[in-house]
Amino acid sequence: MNARTALPSAGYGIRCAGPAESGAVAALLARAFADDPVTTWMFPGASGRERRMARFFKLVERQQRPRTGGVRVAATADGRLLGAALWSGPGRWETSALRELAAMPQYVRAFGPGGLRRAADVQNTLHEAHPDTPHWYLPCLGTDPVAQGGGVGSALVRQQLADCDRLGQPAYLESSKPSNVPFYERFGFRVTGEIRLPDGGPVLWPMWRDPGTGGGPASGGPARDGG
């Protein structure tokens, strides 16, 4: 590890992101998801992809912020962001139709008019597969590429799962990379099926965790899944 990634000596903590950090969190997630199969499918063409992805993640953050603890970050004492997780509590994972309508201009700016249909197809497909049982939902977890391998992703997941176990509440996510499935399995998540996106899109693996069914390694990892 070089000086930028020597996380144990630098130290970091988990906290809620501040409103002024919205742009930095979005940029971090865009970097983390640069090679993600779903986001690269949603944003075809390498030219300007990271910029458009950052716009999208900033919008997703905005939808999360009304939810308590919706945007959490791993950050050093001097404010450097290493990773981010978006969490939605039981019964709060779905954005209202009114908020979605109000956000439409931002969606157009992120995806372009031609990309809106594909983005809507992804959202509709994930919504149709979403479980009805109340749960904590992790739609997005990403570690900055320069910080991967330092336990940041694990720390962001572990913090909420400790609360899930204490409250007796399950958790749910979709993994967009098969290589990340074992990472989540070590926390007690299990694959419940496959979600195939339309028009030849990539496959996601829905994963469910009952409370008290796993801890987590100290090693780092990403999720849906950036990192």
Solvent accessible surface area in square Angstrom, and as a share of the most:
residue,aa,sasa,rsa
1,M,149,0.66
2,N,96,0.49
3,A,95,0.74
4,R,149,0.54
5,T,19,0.11
6,A,32,0.25
7,L,1,0.00
8,P,115,0.72
9,S,101,0.65
10,A,57,0.44
11,G,30,0.29
12,Y,66,0.25
13,G,38,0.37
14,I,44,0.22
15,R,96,0.35
16,C,78,0.47
17,A,11,0.09
18,G,24,0.23
19,P,114,0.72
20,A,107,0.83
21,E,36,0.16
22,S,17,0.11
23,G,37,0.36
24,A,54,0.42
25,V,0,0.00
26,A,2,0.01
27,A,36,0.28
28,L,1,0.01
29,L,0,0.00
30,A,0,0.00
31,R,89,0.32
32,A,3,0.03
33,F,2,0.01
34,A,50,0.39
35,D,101,0.52
36,D,0,0.00
37,P,49,0.31
38,V,0,0.00
39,T,1,0.00
40,T,32,0.18
41,W,41,0.14
42,M,12,0.05
43,F,0,0.00
44,P,82,0.51
45,G,45,0.43
46,A,83,0.64
47,S,102,0.66
48,G,22,0.21
49,R,51,0.19
50,E,91,0.41
51,R,140,0.51
52,R,44,0.16
53,M,1,0.01
54,A,24,0.19
55,R,73,0.27
56,F,25,0.11
57,F,8,0.03
58,K,82,0.35
59,L,4,0.02
60,V,34,0.20
61,E,0,0.00
62,R,113,0.41
63,Q,16,0.07
64,Q,7,0.03
65,R,70,0.26
66,P,77,0.48
67,R,21,0.08
68,T,120,0.70
69,G,15,0.14
70,G,3,0.03
71,V,5,0.03
72,R,22,0.08
73,V,0,0.00
74,A,0,0.00
75,A,6,0.05
76,T,14,0.08
77,A,114,0.89
78,D,125,0.65
79,G,39,0.37
80,R,85,0.31
81,L,23,0.11
82,L,0,0.00
83,G,0,0.00
84,A,0,0.00
85,A,0,0.00
86,L,0,0.00
87,W,0,0.00
88,S,1,0.01
89,G,9,0.08
90,P,45,0.28
91,G,72,0.69
92,R,113,0.41
93,W,50,0.17
94,E,99,0.44
95,T,25,0.15
96,S,57,0.37
97,A,85,0.66
98,L,138,0.69
99,R,94,0.34
100,E,33,0.15
101,L,126,0.62
102,A,73,0.57
103,A,8,0.06
104,M,83,0.37
105,P,86,0.54
106,Q,70,0.31
107,Y,31,0.12
108,V,52,0.30
109,R,159,0.58
110,A,0,0.00
111,F,15,0.06
112,G,23,0.22
113,P,113,0.71
114,G,78,0.75
115,G,15,0.14
116,L,45,0.22
117,R,181,0.66
118,R,75,0.27
119,A,12,0.10
120,A,46,0.36
121,D,33,0.17
122,V,6,0.03
123,Q,65,0.29
124,N,77,0.40
125,T,27,0.16
126,L,18,0.09
127,H,63,0.28
128,E,150,0.67
129,A,45,0.35
130,H,15,0.07
131,P,35,0.22
132,D,145,0.75
133,T,74,0.43
134,P,89,0.56
135,H,4,0.02
136,W,36,0.12
137,Y,20,0.07
138,L,0,0.00
139,P,24,0.15
140,C,7,0.04
141,L,0,0.00
142,G,0,0.00
143,T,2,0.01
144,D,11,0.06
145,P,64,0.40
146,V,44,0.25
147,A,0,0.00
148,Q,71,0.32
149,G,56,0.54
150,G,19,0.18
151,G,5,0.05
152,V,0,0.00
153,G,0,0.00
154,S,0,0.00
155,A,19,0.14
156,L,1,0.00
157,V,0,0.00
158,R,87,0.32
159,Q,70,0.31
160,Q,2,0.01
161,L,5,0.02
162,A,60,0.47
163,D,48,0.25
164,C,0,0.00
165,D,56,0.29
166,R,171,0.62
167,L,90,0.45
168,G,48,0.46
169,Q,50,0.22
170,P,20,0.12
171,A,0,0.00
172,Y,5,0.02
173,L,0,0.00
174,E,0,0.00
175,S,0,0.00
176,S,1,0.01
177,K,29,0.12
178,P,86,0.54
179,S,87,0.56
180,N,6,0.03
181,V,18,0.10
182,P,64,0.40
183,F,8,0.04
184,Y,0,0.00
185,E,87,0.39
186,R,121,0.44
187,F,0,0.00
188,G,17,0.16
189,F,6,0.02
190,R,130,0.48
191,V,57,0.33
192,T,72,0.42
193,G,31,0.29
194,E,96,0.43
195,I,9,0.04
196,R,162,0.59
197,L,7,0.03
198,P,49,0.31
199,D,107,0.56
200,G,80,0.77
201,G,12,0.12
202,P,30,0.19
203,V,28,0.16
204,L,0,0.00
205,W,49,0.17
206,P,12,0.07
207,M,0,0.00
208,W,29,0.10
209,R,1,0.00
210,D,61,0.32
211,P,48,0.30
212,G,60,0.58
213,T,70,0.41
214,G,30,0.29
215,G,47,0.45
216,G,32,0.31
217,P,33,0.21
218,A,90,0.69
219,S,59,0.38
220,G,19,0.18
221,G,11,0.11
222,P,15,0.10
223,A,0,0.00
224,R,28,0.10
225,D,0,0.00
226,G,0,0.00
227,G,22,0.21
